[in-house]
C-alpha cells in the first residue's frame, strides 16, 4: 500500500517536472529582451523641417537609452496618409512606430472620404513629443499691429485679404478658417504645395496673412519682414515674450494643438508601449534636447498613452466641427 502510494507520488512529481521543463522555452521566449534589433520610425512627410528635427533628435537619444539603432524613414504622400497607412498595416511587434501628426490622425479622417486607415482603432498611441505652435503673422503692408486692429481692418475690407497655407486641410489652413469663423471676417484662402512656398508669397506680399509655424516665420519676424500678431496656443512662447496668445488678445478659446507624437500599430504588446513611453519621457527631459527644441520654435511635451489617446479623440472632434462649419474638403 505504501509502495503504491510512493510510486504514484513519484510519477506525479515526474509529470510535473516534465511539464515545467517543456514550458520553459515558451516562458523564456516571452521574456526576450526588447528591443533586440533596430527600430523603424516612419515619418509620413518629406525630410526636413521641424518634424525631422523632432524625430531625429529624439531618435539619437533613444538609440543610446534602448541600445538599438532608431532608423528614420520618410514615407510621404497623400497629406501624410500614405506613411500613416503603412504603419497601420505593419506588424505590431514593437519594431515599427509612426511619427504621429495632428494632420493625418485628427484632421484627415474628416477630410478624405476613402481614407485607408482608422485613426482611432489602427494605432496604439505612445506619447506626445512636441508641439509646433502657430503664430498669426501679417505682411507689413497690413495696417494692423494687434488682433483688434487686424479684425477691424478685415471687416472694413471684405474679400480683399488673402491668407496662405501649406495646403488644404493642414493645421495652418484650418486655423485660418477658425479665425475667419470666429472673427466674422471674409478672407480668401490660397493653398500652396508646402509651407515654404506659402511663406515666400507672404513675405513678398502676394498673400497678406498666415498662421505660420514658429520655425517657418522666426527669421522673417525678427528681420521685420513680417509682423507677429498673436499665438494660436495656450501660452506665450519664450522666443516671442511680447506676443500675446489669441485668447489673451480677445478671441475666446482659440487654441490650435499642432502636435507631434509617437504611435505604434494596434496590437503592439502593452509592455513594449510602456517601455517606449518611459524611454520617451526620459528623452524629452534631456536639457540639450529641450534647448534645441525651443531654439527652433518647438515645445517639448510628453504624456501617458492614455492621455495621448484622449487628446487624439478630443482634437479629432474639434477638427471635425471646424471642417464641417467651414465646408472644407480635400482636393
N, C-alpha and C positions, 0 to 999 in steps of 0.2 A: 504494500500500500504506500509506504513511504517512498519506495524506489520509483513507483509510478508517478507520484506527486513531484518528486525531484526531477524526473525526466520531462514532465510537462512544463515545469518552470524553466528548465534549461532550454527546451525548444522555444518557449515564449521569448526568452532573452535573445536567442539566436535570431529569431524572426525580427524582433525589434531592432537589433543591431544592424541587421541586413537592410532594413527599411531606412534607417538613419544613414547608412553608408550610401545607399542608392540615391537618397535625396541630396547628399552633399554637393554634387556637381551643380544642380539647379540653384541651390542656395548661393553657392559661390558665384555663379553666373549673374544672379540677380543683384549681387553686391559689387559687381565690377565697377571700378572707379570711373567716374565721368568727370571730365572728358578724356577719352583715350585716343583721340585723333583730332585733326584740325576742324574748326567750326566755321561755317559759312554764314556771313551776314549779307543778306540781299537788300540792296538799295534800289527802289523802283524808279529812280530818276537817273539822269546822266551825271557823270562825275563832275565835281567842282561845286563851289558854293558852300553855304553854311551847313547843309546837310552832310556833306562829305567831311567837313571839319569835325562835326559832331561824332559821326560813327567811327572815323579813322582814329580820332584822338582817344575815344573810349576803347576801341579795339586794341590799341597798343597797351593800355593798362590791363585789359583782360588777358592778353597774351601772357603777361607776367604773372598775374594772380592765379589764373587757371592752368598755366603750364602747357598750353596748346596754342598754336597759331590761329588767329582770327582772320579769315580771308574775307575781304570785302569785294562783293561782286555787284556791278551796276547792271540792272535789267530794266531799261527804260521803255516807255511807250504807253499809249492809251491813258494819259493823265495819271500814270502811276499804277494803272490796273494790271498791266502785264506782269510786272515783278511781284505785285501783291498776290496775284492768282498763282504764280509759280510756287510761292511759299505755302499757299493754302493747300496745294496738292502735293507738297513734299512729304517725305517720310517723317513721322513725328518721333524721331529718335534722339532729339537734342543736338543735332549737328547742322540744322538749318534754322536760321532766325530771320525775321523780317524787320527792317528799319521801317517802323510803322508811322506813317504820317497822318495828320488830321484829314488831308485831302482824300486819299484812297479809302480810308477806313470810315470816316464820319461824314464826308461830303459826297463822294462819288456814288454811293448806293442810292442817293436821291436824285442824281443827275442822269445816270445811264439806265436805259430800260432793260438791257440784256447783259448786265454785269455777271461775270462768270463765277464769282465767289460770294459767300455770305459773310459780311464783315463781322457779324455778331456771333456766328456759330463756327466759322472755319479757323479761328485763331485762339490761342491761349496767351492773353496779354501777360507780359513780364513786368515792365516798369516804364514810366516816363524817363526820358534822358535830358530833354531840353525844351525850352520854349523860344520861339523866334518872334518877339513882339513886333507888331505892325505899327508904323508911325505915319500919321496923316501928314503929307507934305504937299506943298504947292509951289508952282513956279513963281519967281519973284515978281512977275508982271501982275499977279493976282493981288489986288489992293486989300489984303487982309492979313493980320498978324496974330489973330486968335480965332477960336472956334465961332464965337458970336459974330464977329465981323465977316468971317467966311460964309456963314449961313445967310447973313443979311445980303451979302454980295450975290450969292447964288440965287436967292429969291428975287432979287432985282434984275437978274439976267438969266431967265429960264432958257434952257436948251442951248446956252452959249458956251458952257464949260464942258470939257471932255476929261474923263478920268480913265487912266490906263490900268492894265493889269497884266500879269504873266500869262493869262489865258482864261477862257470862260470856265467858271466853276472853281477857280482857285480861291484860296482864303482871302487874297487881296481883292479879287473881284467881288466876292460876297460881302466883304467888309464895306466896299463902296456901295453895294446895293442896300445893305443895312443902314448905312449913313443916309442914303437917298430917302429911304422909307421913314426913318425916324426924324430927319430934319425937314421933311416935306419939301424937298427941292427937286428940280428937274435937271439932271445932268446925264450926259451920254457916255456909255461905256465903249472903250476901244480895247479889244483883246489883242495881245501880242503873242508871239511864239517864244515865250520865256521872259523872265523878269529883267534880264539885262537890256533887251531891246526896249522894254517899257520905260526903263529909267532913262535911256538915251533920248527918247522922244519927250519925256517930261523935262529934262534938263534943257532941251532945245526949244521948249515952249509949244511943241505941236500938241501936247496934252497939257492940262493945267493942274491936275490934281491926281494923287495916287496914295494908296495905302502901301507903303514900302516896308520890306523887312529892314531892320536897322543895318545889317551888313550891306544891303543894296544902296542905302541912302546916306550912310555915315559920312563919307568923304565929301559928297556934294553939299550936305547941310553944313558941314564945318567950313567949306570954302565959300559959302554964301550963294551957291548956285541953286539951292532950294531952301524953302522956309519950312521949318518944322512947326506944325500947329498943335497936335496932340497925339498921345499914345493910346492905341486901342488895347490896353492891357489893364490889369487890376492895380498896378502900382507904377511909379515912375522908374526910369532906368538910370543907372549911375552915369552913363555917358551923356545923358541929357537931363541933368537935375532940375533945370528950369522949365522943362516941357511938361505940362500937366497931362493927366490921363483924360480921355474923352468924358468920363464921368465927372471928374473934377471940373472940367470946362463947361459942364452943364447938360451933357447928354446922358440921361439916366441909364445905368446898367449896360453901357456899350463896352463889351469886353469880348475880344476875339482870342481864342486859345489856339495859336498856331504851333501845335506841339509836335515833337519828335519822340517816338518811344520804341520799344522793342517788344515784338511778339513772336510766338512760335506757332507751328501748325497745331490745330486742335488735336488732342490726344497725346501730346508730349507729356511724359510722366511728371507728376507733380513734384517729386524730389528734384528733378532737373530744373524745373521752373524756379523752385525755391533757391537752388544753388546759384543759378544765373542772376536771380534777383539780388541775392546777397553780394555777389561779385559786382553788380552794377552799383548798388548802394555804396560800396567801398570806393569804386572808381569815381563816382560823382563827387565824393568828398575830397578828392585829391586837390590840394591847393593850386598846383600848376594848371590843372585842367580847368578849374573854376576861373582862374585868372585869364586863361586863353579864351574861354567862352565869353566872358564879359568884354574882352578886348574886341571881339568881332560882332558883338551885339546879341549874344545868346544868354539865356538864363538857365543855368544848370538846375535840373529837377529830378526827383526820384520819388517813387511811391510803391505800395504793395501791389501785387497782381489784382487783388480785389478792388483797390482804389482806382487802378488804371482801367479796369473793366467798367466801373461805374462812370468814370469820366467819359469813356468812349460812348456809352449809352446816352448820357445827358447831352454831350456835344452833338451826337447824331440827331437827336430830337430837336435840338436848337437849330441846326443847319437845315433840317427838313422844313421847318416853319419859314425860315428866311427864303429858301429856294422856292417854296410854293407861293409865298407872298410876292416875291419879285418876279415870278414867272420865268425863272432861269432854266434853260435846258442845255444839255451838252451838244456841241456841234459835231 
